[in-house]
Amino acid sequence: MAGNARVNCKSDGELMLPVEGINDCHAVFQLIWLIYKTDPVFGIHECGSDDQVLDSLAARLVASVPKQKILGLILDADIEGSNPGQVIRSRLEQLASRAGAYYPIPAVFPEDGLILHPLPTRQDADRLPKLGVWLMPNNRPFGMFEDLLLESLPKTVADYTTKVVMQSTADGVASFRDRHLSKAVIHTYLAWQDPPEMHLLGIAIQKGRFENIKTECKAFVQWVERLFGPLVPPS
């Protein structure tokens, strides 16, 4: 499959990466293609929301024969109604409530991403998948995938676009929530490109709209490699 082919966002194979939305699915696929010039060795499953990602995890763990050997989750470090300083703690509590009986959920979220093996005391440990979790953009509060993309733009471009978007709120033209600033900036930047109708972030990644993305995504890609192993299929 070429990088511009149709992306399967409902994969359900042995190596799987559940994500919140369709944009996350396409963006991760195209990011791996951009770096490795090949499809991901893992499947990507768009769940629809952060709660659905977590509920999907819980459902897969209680299945009598889990399909997945390796399961990675991508969640935004952004929870509706949460204080930014409490987001990471809240995500750990959510993980503990769904998976704490199966995995040793840490008290502090690792900055290089979470990777866990089942508790060795469980009699069914051998049936459970290796589990990974990454909180976008960098495992620290507060943000989402668009914050990572914002850092991937040249500073002059990011600063100018942010200034225009913030002025639009001051002028009463825009009404997005403060926590969605990076999302508004990224989609405004993409609306200024030729063509301006790109609504999937993966297409923008594929077209090279984020020139520093390989550098800004390095830590994330390293986590993916530690979780799934080599990302280039054997020849």
C-alpha positions in Angstrom: 0.0 0.0 0.0 1.4 3.4 -0.9 1.3 6.3 1.5 -1.6 7.9 -0.3 -3.8 4.8 -0.4 -6.9 4.2 1.6 -6.1 3.8 5.3 -7.9 1.1 7.2 -8.9 2.8 10.5 -10.8 -0.2 11.9 -8.0 -2.7 12.1 -8.4 -5.5 14.6 -5.2 -7.6 14.3 -2.6 -9.0 16.7 -0.6 -5.7 16.8 -3.0 -2.8 17.2 -2.9 0.9 18.1 -6.3 2.2 19.2 -6.7 6.0 18.8 -9.3 8.5 19.5 -10.4 9.8 16.1 -10.1 9.5 12.4 -7.5 12.3 12.2 -5.3 10.4 14.6 -5.5 7.3 12.5 -4.5 8.9 9.3 -1.8 11.1 10.9 -0.1 8.1 12.6 -0.3 6.1 9.4 1.3 8.8 7.3 3.9 9.7 9.9 5.2 6.1 9.8 5.1 6.1 6.0 7.0 9.4 5.9 9.8 8.0 8.1 10.0 4.4 6.9 8.4 4.5 3.4 6.3 1.5 4.3 3.0 0.8 6.0 3.0 0.4 9.8 3.6 -3.2 11.0 0.7 -2.6 13.4 -3.0 -1.9 12.7 -4.7 1.3 13.7 -8.2 1.3 15.2 -10.2 4.6 15.4 -12.5 4.4 18.5 -14.3 7.7 18.3 -13.3 9.3 21.7 -10.9 9.0 24.6 -13.5 7.1 26.7 -14.1 4.7 23.9 -10.4 4.0 23.6 -10.3 3.2 27.3 -13.5 1.1 27.2 -12.1 -0.8 24.2 -9.1 -1.6 26.3 -11.2 -2.9 29.2 -13.3 -5.0 26.9 -10.3 -6.6 25.2 -8.7 -7.5 28.5 -11.7 -9.5 29.7 -12.1 -11.4 26.5 -11.6 -15.1 26.9 -9.1 -15.1 24.0 -7.8 -11.6 23.4 -6.9 -11.0 19.8 -4.0 -8.7 20.5 -0.4 -9.7 21.4 0.6 -6.0 21.6 -1.9 -3.2 22.3 -0.9 0.5 22.2 -3.2 3.4 23.1 -2.9 7.0 22.0 -4.8 9.5 24.2 -4.7 13.3 24.3 -3.3 14.9 27.5 -6.6 16.8 27.5 -9.8 15.8 29.4 -13.0 17.8 29.3 -13.4 19.8 32.5 -10.0 18.8 34.0 -7.5 21.2 35.4 -4.4 21.0 33.1 -2.2 20.1 36.1 -4.4 17.1 36.9 -4.7 15.6 33.4 -1.8 13.1 33.7 -3.0 12.0 37.1 -6.6 11.6 35.7 -5.3 9.5 32.8 -3.4 7.2 35.2 -6.6 6.8 37.3 -8.6 6.0 34.2 -6.0 3.3 33.2 -6.0 1.9 36.7 -9.8 1.6 36.8 -9.7 -0.3 33.4 -6.5 -2.2 33.6 -5.1 -2.0 37.1 -6.1 -5.6 37.9 -4.0 -6.8 35.0 -1.0 -4.4 34.8 1.3 -2.6 37.2 0.0 1.0 36.6 2.8 3.4 37.8 2.2 6.4 40.1 4.0 8.7 37.7 3.6 8.6 33.9 7.0 8.0 32.1 8.1 10.9 29.9 9.1 8.5 27.2 5.8 6.7 27.2 4.3 3.9 29.1 5.0 0.2 28.3 3.7 -2.5 30.6 3.7 -6.3 30.8 1.0 -8.2 32.6 1.3 -8.7 36.3 3.3 -12.0 36.7 1.1 -13.0 39.6 -1.9 -13.4 37.3 -2.5 -17.0 36.2 -3.7 -15.7 32.8 -0.7 -13.4 32.3 0.3 -15.4 29.1 -2.9 -14.6 27.4 -2.8 -10.8 28.0 -1.1 -8.4 25.5 1.9 -6.2 26.1 0.4 -2.8 26.7 1.6 0.7 25.8 0.2 4.2 26.3 1.2 7.5 24.8 -0.3 10.8 25.9 -0.2 13.4 23.1 1.8 15.4 22.5 4.7 14.5 24.9 3.3 12.7 28.0 3.1 15.9 29.9 0.1 18.2 30.3 -1.5 19.8 28.5 -2.3 19.1 24.8 -3.2 17.0 21.9 -1.8 15.8 18.5 -2.1 19.3 17.0 0.3 20.6 19.6 2.9 18.3 18.3 2.2 19.4 14.8 2.3 23.1 15.9 5.9 22.5 17.1 6.6 21.0 13.7 6.0 24.3 11.9 8.7 26.9 11.4 8.5 29.3 14.4 7.7 32.3 12.2 4.8 30.4 10.6 3.5 29.1 13.9 3.8 32.5 15.6 2.1 34.4 12.8 -0.8 31.9 12.4 -1.3 31.8 16.2 -1.4 35.6 16.3 -4.1 35.7 13.6 -6.2 33.0 15.2 -6.0 34.7 18.6 -7.0 38.0 17.0 -10.0 36.3 15.5 -11.3 35.4 19.0 -10.6 38.9 20.3 -12.6 40.3 17.3 -15.5 37.9 18.1 -15.1 36.1 14.8 -14.0 32.7 16.3 -15.6 30.9 19.2 -13.4 27.8 19.8 -12.5 26.9 23.4 -9.1 28.0 24.7 -7.9 24.4 25.1 -8.4 23.9 21.3 -6.1 26.7 20.3 -3.5 24.4 18.7 -6.3 22.7 16.8 -7.6 26.0 15.5 -4.1 27.2 14.5 -3.3 24.0 12.6 -6.5 23.9 10.7 -6.2 27.6 9.9 -2.7 27.1 8.6 -3.9 24.2 6.4 -6.8 26.3 5.1 -4.2 28.8 3.8 -2.4 26.1 1.7 -3.0 25.2 -1.9 -5.4 23.4 -2.0 -7.0 24.6 1.2 -9.5 21.9 1.6 -7.3 19.3 3.4 -9.4 18.1 6.4 -7.3 15.0 7.3 -4.0 15.7 9.1 -2.5 12.6 7.5 -2.9 14.2 4.1 -1.1 17.3 5.3 1.7 15.2 6.7 2.0 13.3 3.5 2.2 16.5 1.5 5.1 17.8 3.7 3.2 20.7 5.4 5.1 20.1 8.7 8.8 20.4 7.8 10.1 19.6 11.3 7.8 16.7 12.0 10.5 14.0 12.0 12.4 15.8 14.8 9.3 16.7 16.9 7.9 13.1 16.6 11.2 11.4 17.4 10.3 10.5 21.0 6.8 9.2 19.9 8.3 7.1 17.1 10.9 5.7 19.5 8.0 4.6 21.9 6.3 2.9 19.0 9.5 1.1 18.1 10.0 -0.1 21.7 6.4 -1.2 21.9 6.0 -3.0 18.5 9.6 -3.8 17.6 11.1 -3.0 14.2 8.7 -0.9 12.1 10.2 -2.1 8.8 8.8 -5.5 7.8 11.4 -8.1 7.0 12.3 -8.2 3.3 
